[in-house]
Amino acid sequence: MTEHTHDGDTHQHGHHPDGGTHQGGPRPGGLNLHEDADNAVDMWDGMYRERPKVWSGNPNPQLVAEAAGLKPGTALDLGCGEGADAIWLAAQGWTVTAMDVSAVALERAAAHAAETSHASRISWQQQDLAAWTPEPVFDLVSAQFLHSPLLPWRDSVASAAAAVAPGGTLLVVGHHPHGLPSWSHHHDTGMFFSPEQLAGALRLDREPWFVNVLTDRERTVTGPDGEQAKILDTVLRATKHA
């Protein structure tokens, strides 16, 4: 995929507080997003190489909250980063395709998975979301904090939605533009989205979706210097009509 932010720490890439295809987001604890790189691969590989570990190793909290009750099947984790979400899904019984644009992140993710008993359930794939053509084959598509300076969020969430099989679930989580932490380096809130903006972009009132959850949720996160703040996550869980 192209970028993301991760972890419930809100040390997002630019994939996901932990969670994602590196699509932007507040820089994790002073890491350089390498925005002067010529492409997404160089940008995210450069960021990951700055530290042996970027994310907390915990799955994104909204993924856990929304997917824990779903019947396991095939799942796509867009912007898998260092693999926490994919490993958690595999532990719940899902067969996971985990995508990220960064080969460095994927190597770490596979190594983390190898330390568990769930590695055989996960397929790691390097992919730039901007060049990816989705097919509607997954029972669950998780797009956690796909915020990027290189790819408009409307494009990334549209690709995520297109990968959901009939009867499957789309789970999109992102930063609310009015709920960023004080230490965020991002002043262009156009990279982020509210529930209303997300619903409009995905045409949830017209397309074949049943909306299970569409809301914003407050969450406490810890900053790079140990300070705490309340942030807002935008959360969508929707089921595609069979």
C-alpha positions as CSV (number, residue, x, y, z in Angstrom):
1,M,0.0,0.0,0.0
2,T,1.1,3.5,0.2
3,E,1.6,4.9,3.7
4,H,-0.3,4.7,7.0
5,T,-0.4,5.4,10.7
6,H,-0.3,2.8,13.4
7,D,-0.7,1.6,16.9
8,G,-3.1,3.1,19.3
9,D,-0.3,5.4,20.2
10,T,-1.0,7.9,17.5
11,H,2.5,7.8,16.5
12,Q,1.2,7.5,13.0
13,H,3.1,7.4,9.8
14,G,3.0,10.4,8.6
15,H,0.1,3.4,8.8
16,H,-1.7,3.6,10.8
17,P,-1.4,5.1,15.6
18,D,-0.4,1.5,14.9
19,G,-2.5,0.6,12.2
20,G,-2.0,0.9,8.6
21,T,-0.7,1.6,5.0
22,H,1.4,4.4,5.6
23,Q,-0.7,7.2,4.6
24,G,0.6,10.1,6.6
25,G,-0.5,11.1,10.1
26,P,1.5,12.7,12.9
27,R,5.1,11.7,12.8
28,P,5.9,9.0,15.4
29,G,7.9,10.4,18.2
30,G,10.1,12.8,16.1
31,L,10.6,10.4,13.2
32,N,11.3,12.0,9.8
33,L,8.6,11.2,7.3
34,H,11.1,11.7,4.4
35,E,8.5,13.8,2.4
36,D,11.3,14.8,0.1
37,A,11.6,11.2,-1.2
38,D,10.8,10.6,-4.8
39,N,8.2,7.9,-4.1
40,A,6.2,6.2,-1.3
41,V,8.7,3.2,-1.0
42,D,11.6,5.5,-0.3
43,M,9.6,7.7,2.1
44,W,8.4,4.9,4.3
45,D,11.5,2.7,4.1
46,G,13.5,5.7,5.2
47,M,11.2,6.3,8.1
48,Y,11.3,2.7,9.3
49,R,15.1,2.5,9.0
50,E,15.4,5.3,11.6
51,R,14.3,3.0,14.4
52,P,14.4,-0.8,15.0
53,K,10.8,-0.5,16.2
54,V,8.3,2.2,15.3
55,W,5.0,1.0,16.6
56,S,3.9,-0.3,20.0
57,G,3.2,-3.9,18.8
58,N,-0.4,-3.6,19.9
59,P,-3.3,-3.9,17.5
60,N,-5.3,-0.7,16.7
61,P,-8.0,-0.4,19.4
62,Q,-10.8,0.4,17.0
63,L,-10.0,-2.8,15.0
64,V,-10.2,-4.8,18.2
65,A,-13.5,-3.1,19.2
66,E,-15.2,-3.6,15.8
67,A,-13.8,-6.9,14.5
68,A,-13.8,-9.0,17.7
69,G,-17.3,-10.1,17.1
70,L,-17.1,-10.9,13.4
71,K,-17.0,-14.4,12.0
72,P,-13.5,-15.1,10.8
73,G,-12.9,-15.5,7.0
74,T,-10.5,-13.8,4.7
75,A,-9.2,-10.4,5.7
76,L,-7.1,-7.6,4.1
77,D,-5.0,-5.4,6.3
78,L,-4.1,-2.3,4.3
79,G,-0.9,-0.6,5.4
80,C,0.0,-3.4,7.8
81,G,3.2,-1.7,9.0
82,E,5.1,-3.9,11.5
83,G,2.2,-6.4,11.6
84,A,0.3,-5.9,14.9
85,D,-3.1,-5.8,13.3
86,A,-2.5,-8.7,10.9
87,I,-1.1,-10.9,13.7
88,W,-4.1,-10.1,15.9
89,L,-6.6,-10.9,13.1
90,A,-4.7,-14.2,12.5
91,A,-5.0,-15.0,16.1
92,Q,-8.8,-14.6,15.9
93,G,-8.9,-17.2,13.1
94,W,-8.7,-14.9,10.0
95,T,-6.7,-15.8,6.9
96,V,-4.9,-12.4,6.4
97,T,-3.4,-10.7,3.4
98,A,-1.3,-7.9,4.8
99,M,-0.1,-5.2,2.5
100,D,2.3,-2.3,2.9
101,V,4.4,-0.2,0.6
102,S,7.5,-0.6,2.8
103,A,9.7,-3.7,2.4
104,V,11.4,-2.8,5.7
105,A,8.1,-2.8,7.6
106,L,7.1,-6.1,5.9
107,E,10.3,-7.8,6.9
108,R,9.8,-6.8,10.5
109,A,6.1,-7.8,10.4
110,A,7.0,-11.3,9.1
111,A,9.6,-11.6,11.8
112,H,7.1,-10.7,14.5
113,A,4.6,-13.1,13.1
114,A,7.2,-15.9,13.1
115,E,7.5,-15.5,16.9
116,T,3.8,-16.5,17.2
117,S,1.8,-19.6,16.2
118,H,-0.2,-17.7,13.6
119,A,2.4,-16.9,10.8
120,S,0.9,-19.5,8.4
121,R,-2.4,-17.5,8.4
122,I,-0.7,-14.4,7.0
123,S,0.5,-13.5,3.5
124,W,2.7,-10.4,3.4
125,Q,2.6,-8.4,0.2
126,Q,4.5,-5.2,-0.8
127,Q,2.1,-2.9,-2.7
128,D,1.7,0.7,-3.4
129,L,-2.0,1.6,-2.9
130,A,-1.8,4.2,-5.6
131,A,-1.0,1.5,-8.2
132,W,-3.2,-1.2,-6.8
133,T,-6.3,-2.6,-8.5
134,P,-8.6,-4.1,-5.8
135,E,-10.9,-7.0,-6.4
136,P,-14.0,-7.6,-4.2
137,V,-12.9,-10.9,-2.6
138,F,-12.3,-10.2,1.1
139,D,-14.7,-10.9,4.0
140,L,-13.1,-8.0,5.9
141,V,-11.1,-5.0,4.7
142,S,-9.4,-3.0,7.4
143,A,-8.0,0.4,6.6
144,Q,-6.6,1.9,9.7
145,F,-5.3,5.5,9.5
146,L,-4.6,5.6,5.8
147,H,-3.4,9.2,5.8
148,S,-0.8,10.2,3.3
149,P,0.7,13.3,1.7
150,L,1.1,11.2,-1.5
151,L,-2.4,9.8,-1.8
152,P,-5.8,11.6,-1.2
153,W,-7.8,9.8,1.5
154,R,-10.8,9.6,-0.7
155,D,-8.8,7.4,-3.1
156,S,-7.5,5.1,-0.4
157,V,-10.9,4.5,1.2
158,A,-12.5,3.9,-2.2
159,S,-9.9,1.2,-3.0
160,A,-10.6,-0.3,0.4
161,A,-14.3,-0.4,-0.2
162,A,-13.8,-2.0,-3.7
163,A,-11.9,-4.9,-2.1
164,V,-14.9,-6.0,0.1
165,A,-16.7,-9.1,-1.1
166,P,-20.5,-9.2,-1.2
167,G,-21.7,-9.8,2.4
168,G,-18.3,-8.6,3.7
169,T,-17.3,-5.9,6.1
170,L,-15.5,-2.6,5.5
171,L,-13.7,-1.1,8.5
172,V,-12.2,2.3,8.1
173,V,-10.6,4.2,10.9
174,G,-8.9,7.6,10.6
175,H,-8.0,10.8,12.4
176,H,-10.8,13.3,12.8
177,P,-9.6,16.7,11.5
178,H,-10.7,18.4,14.7
179,G,-9.3,15.8,17.0
180,L,-5.5,15.8,16.5
181,P,-3.0,15.9,19.4
182,S,-1.2,19.1,20.2
183,W,2.1,17.6,19.0
184,S,0.9,16.8,15.6
185,H,3.1,18.2,12.8
186,H,0.2,18.2,10.4
187,H,-1.5,21.6,9.8
188,D,-3.2,20.5,6.6
189,T,-6.4,18.9,8.1
190,G,-7.5,18.0,4.6
191,M,-5.5,14.7,5.0
192,F,-8.1,13.6,7.6
193,F,-11.8,13.1,7.6
194,S,-15.0,13.3,9.7
195,P,-17.7,10.7,9.7
196,E,-19.8,12.9,7.5
197,Q,-17.0,13.4,5.0
198,L,-16.3,9.7,4.9
199,A,-19.9,8.9,4.4
200,G,-20.1,11.3,1.5
201,A,-16.9,10.0,-0.2
202,L,-18.1,6.4,-0.1
203,R,-21.7,7.4,-1.0
204,L,-23.0,5.3,1.8
205,D,-26.5,6.7,1.2
206,R,-26.6,5.4,-2.4
207,E,-24.1,2.5,-2.6
208,P,-24.9,-1.1,-1.5
209,W,-23.9,-0.7,2.1
210,F,-25.5,-1.3,5.4
211,V,-23.9,1.0,7.9
212,N,-23.3,-0.7,11.3
213,V,-21.2,2.0,12.9
214,L,-20.4,5.6,11.8
215,T,-19.1,7.8,14.5
216,D,-16.2,9.6,16.1
217,R,-14.6,8.2,19.3
218,E,-12.4,10.0,21.9
219,R,-9.2,8.2,22.9
220,T,-6.3,9.0,25.1
221,V,-2.9,8.8,23.6
222,T,0.7,9.4,24.8
223,G,2.9,11.8,23.0
224,P,6.7,11.6,22.1
225,D,7.6,13.2,25.4
226,G,5.2,11.2,27.6
227,E,2.5,13.8,27.6
228,Q,-1.1,12.6,27.2
229,A,-3.9,14.0,25.1
230,K,-7.5,13.3,24.0
231,I,-7.9,12.7,20.2
232,L,-10.8,11.7,18.0
233,D,-10.9,8.7,15.7
234,T,-13.4,8.6,12.9
235,V,-14.8,5.0,12.7
236,L,-16.8,3.3,10.0
237,R,-18.0,-0.3,10.0
238,A,-20.3,-1.2,7.1
239,T,-21.5,-4.4,5.5
240,K,-21.7,-4.8,1.7
241,H,-25.1,-6.2,0.6
242,A,-24.7,-9.7,-0.7
